[in-house]
Amino acid sequence: MTVREALLLAGQLLGLLTALVVVVLSLIWLERKALARFQNRMGPMRVGFHGLLQPVADALKLLVKEDLVPTWADRALFWSAPLMVFVPSFVVWVTIPLAKEVVIRNLEMGLFYIVAFSILPVVGLVLAGWSSANKYAMLGSLRSAAQLVSYEIPIVMAVIALVMVPESLNLVTIVEGQRTVPYAALQPLGLALFLLAGVAEVGRTPFDIYFAESEVVGGPFVEYSGAHWSVFFLVEYINTFVVGVLVALLFLGGWTFPLVPEAAWLGFLWVVAKTYLVVLVMFWLRGTLPRLRVDQLMSFGWQLLVPLSFANIVITGFYKFYRWPGWTLTLMSLALLLLAGWLVYRRQTRPAAATAEEMLARARAYRRREA
Amino acid sequence: MREGYVADWAAAVLAGVVGLLAIGLLFLVSAVLAPRRPSAEKGIPYESGIRPAPYTWSQLHVRYYLFAILFLVFDVEAVFLFPWVLVFAKSGAIVFYEMLVFIVVLLFGVVYAWRKGVLQWR
């Protein structure tokens, strides 16, 4: 690698960083507007046309706010925790293509690299919670460790089942394999698993349990303010966008579906439009669903998503190994998805008395063991 | 080794460096622009408006411990699965069914943990 190449690469990375910041500002505006419309409000209106400059004003405010460090905090860890959540969410962008040619490095193991880095932020969250010397932060970081670690499994297994179809970890190859049928049609179950576990990995409502304001008052971020806090905020939106772009590329056909554009910029627009659509669905979830309870979160992940994600691998394996036609996989996937939906529905519509009875029995058993 | 292999991973490392520098710059700008008036009251950890009890770093029930162990098992499994998914369709039936057996054995671990009540958050 020559010096010239390295400089070119650094220039590309800086451009990427700038683009990401602009994307995050647009997402903040979009989320506030979308949530406001869901609740029949106007949302930000004052700063700029329809509040378009509101995120910029917020960012400037955060920049000039006092950056407090609590007296009892472990200063070095407190200071560096935001870096540890930011760097993994930035480096995955090296290999995410936004069109066939619009990618910094088309890594052969791209998807593996993304999955590997996606679990690292949990270290930063735990350090942030621990170093704050605050009990809410500590509780929040313990919750975040349990949550992120649990939902990483369904997301990795969904990715593995998806990779079975094109037999490649290269993102461009995966997208090019969807010229006729996007993988969402082959694996509706995989799409559901990836999206749900992705929302949980990012920690968006209904899975915002580790920084729930009404429970742990902001979780690992309670003691953060100013620029340090803004990094956590930035990362949350970058990760939301990563989940959106991965769903668009892996399941919705990226730039190749429904028609293959002649010009590269058209493909780029396709990917961006699909990504914003997925992100809007995530905002919609936030506007609609209440937060899960922490035990519901764990049982949803381990008792439903994990077995389903393994079943997804098995059915995709049979489809691929015996070269069954594509519609068989679609049918099996849909059947499993419906089964999962029925299980959740049954749990949801169970009489309240039965739930109360079960929780009481559990509490009694726990007390017996303690005694 | 494929051509451009080193350059590819150098790009990943450089991205990490650029990310670190960018955030460092952000902190630097904020340190210059933001006011800095620390006081004893501001340094107290927030505990819903009452004086905080000491000993934040006292003993805690680390509930995620068992989940972390289970996660480790499945993450190692994922490391085995990733190379397998790239070759199994071209390999023999034994390669395919062997991995299915492996998956079932690990699923048995989840069932065991489930029956033991480990998957309940208490």
Chai-1 contact restraints between the chains, C-beta under 6 A:
chainA,res_idxA,chainB,res_idxB,connection_type,confidence,min_distance_angstrom,max_distance_angstrom,comment,restraint_id
A,M1,B,A7,contact,1.0,0.0,6.0,A-B,restraint_1
A,M1,B,A10,contact,1.0,0.0,6.0,A-B,restraint_2
A,L9,B,A11,contact,1.0,0.0,6.0,A-B,restraint_3
A,L9,B,L14,contact,1.0,0.0,6.0,A-B,restraint_4
A,L13,B,A15,contact,1.0,0.0,6.0,A-B,restraint_5
A,L13,B,V18,contact,1.0,0.0,6.0,A-B,restraint_6
A,L17,B,A22,contact,1.0,0.0,6.0,A-B,restraint_7
A,L63,B,S30,contact,1.0,0.0,6.0,A-B,restraint_8
A,V64,B,L33,contact,1.0,0.0,6.0,A-B,restraint_9
A,V64,B,A34,contact,1.0,0.0,6.0,A-B,restraint_10
A,K65,B,A34,contact,1.0,0.0,6.0,A-B,restraint_11
A,E66,B,A34,contact,1.0,0.0,6.0,A-B,restraint_12
A,E66,B,P35,contact,1.0,0.0,6.0,A-B,restraint_13
A,D67,B,S30,contact,1.0,0.0,6.0,A-B,restraint_14
A,D67,B,A34,contact,1.0,0.0,6.0,A-B,restraint_15
A,L68,B,K42,contact,1.0,0.0,6.0,A-B,restraint_16
A,P70,B,G43,contact,1.0,0.0,6.0,A-B,restraint_17
A,P70,B,P45,contact,1.0,0.0,6.0,A-B,restraint_18
A,T71,B,G43,contact,1.0,0.0,6.0,A-B,restraint_19
A,L83,B,I23,contact,1.0,0.0,6.0,A-B,restraint_20
A,F86,B,G19,contact,1.0,0.0,6.0,A-B,restraint_21
A,F86,B,I23,contact,1.0,0.0,6.0,A-B,restraint_22
A,V87,B,G16,contact,1.0,0.0,6.0,A-B,restraint_23
A,V87,B,G19,contact,1.0,0.0,6.0,A-B,restraint_24
A,F90,B,G19,contact,1.0,0.0,6.0,A-B,restraint_25
A,V91,B,A12,contact,1.0,0.0,6.0,A-B,restraint_26
A,V91,B,A15,contact,1.0,0.0,6.0,A-B,restraint_27
A,V91,B,G16,contact,1.0,0.0,6.0,A-B,restraint_28
A,V94,B,A11,contact,1.0,0.0,6.0,A-B,restraint_29
A,V94,B,A12,contact,1.0,0.0,6.0,A-B,restraint_30
A,V94,B,A15,contact,1.0,0.0,6.0,A-B,restraint_31
A,R105,B,D8,contact,1.0,0.0,6.0,A-B,restraint_32
A,R105,B,A11,contact,1.0,0.0,6.0,A-B,restraint_33
A,L107,B,D8,contact,1.0,0.0,6.0,A-B,restraint_34
A,F112,B,F82,contact,1.0,0.0,6.0,A-B,restraint_35
A,A133,B,P45,contact,1.0,0.0,6.0,A-B,restraint_36
A,A133,B,T56,contact,1.0,0.0,6.0,A-B,restraint_37
A,N134,B,P45,contact,1.0,0.0,6.0,A-B,restraint_38
A,K135,B,T56,contact,1.0,0.0,6.0,A-B,restraint_39
A,L142,B,Y64,contact,1.0,0.0,6.0,A-B,restraint_40
A,A145,B,Y64,contact,1.0,0.0,6.0,A-B,restraint_41
A,A146,B,Y64,contact,1.0,0.0,6.0,A-B,restraint_42
A,A146,B,F67,contact,1.0,0.0,6.0,A-B,restraint_43
A,V149,B,F67,contact,1.0,0.0,6.0,A-B,restraint_44
A,V149,B,A68,contact,1.0,0.0,6.0,A-B,restraint_45
A,V149,B,F71,contact,1.0,0.0,6.0,A-B,restraint_46
A,S150,B,F67,contact,1.0,0.0,6.0,A-B,restraint_47
A,I153,B,F74,contact,1.0,0.0,6.0,A-B,restraint_48
A,V156,B,A78,contact,1.0,0.0,6.0,A-B,restraint_49
A,I160,B,L81,contact,1.0,0.0,6.0,A-B,restraint_50
A,I160,B,V85,contact,1.0,0.0,6.0,A-B,restraint_51
A,V163,B,V85,contact,1.0,0.0,6.0,A-B,restraint_52
A,M164,B,V85,contact,1.0,0.0,6.0,A-B,restraint_53
A,E167,B,L86,contact,1.0,0.0,6.0,A-B,restraint_54
A,V222,B,Y46,contact,1.0,0.0,6.0,A-B,restraint_55
A,G226,B,S30,contact,1.0,0.0,6.0,A-B,restraint_56
A,G226,B,A34,contact,1.0,0.0,6.0,A-B,restraint_57
A,A227,B,L26,contact,1.0,0.0,6.0,A-B,restraint_58
A,A227,B,F27,contact,1.0,0.0,6.0,A-B,restraint_59
A,A227,B,S30,contact,1.0,0.0,6.0,A-B,restraint_60
A,V231,B,I23,contact,1.0,0.0,6.0,A-B,restraint_61
A,V294,B,W121,contact,1.0,0.0,6.0,A-B,restraint_62
A,D295,B,W121,contact,1.0,0.0,6.0,A-B,restraint_63
A,M298,B,W121,contact,1.0,0.0,6.0,A-B,restraint_64
A,W302,B,L119,contact,1.0,0.0,6.0,A-B,restraint_65
A,F310,B,I103,contact,1.0,0.0,6.0,A-B,restraint_66
A,F310,B,L107,contact,1.0,0.0,6.0,A-B,restraint_67
A,K320,B,A89,contact,1.0,0.0,6.0,A-B,restraint_68
A,F321,B,A89,contact,1.0,0.0,6.0,A-B,restraint_69
A,F321,B,F96,contact,1.0,0.0,6.0,A-B,restraint_70
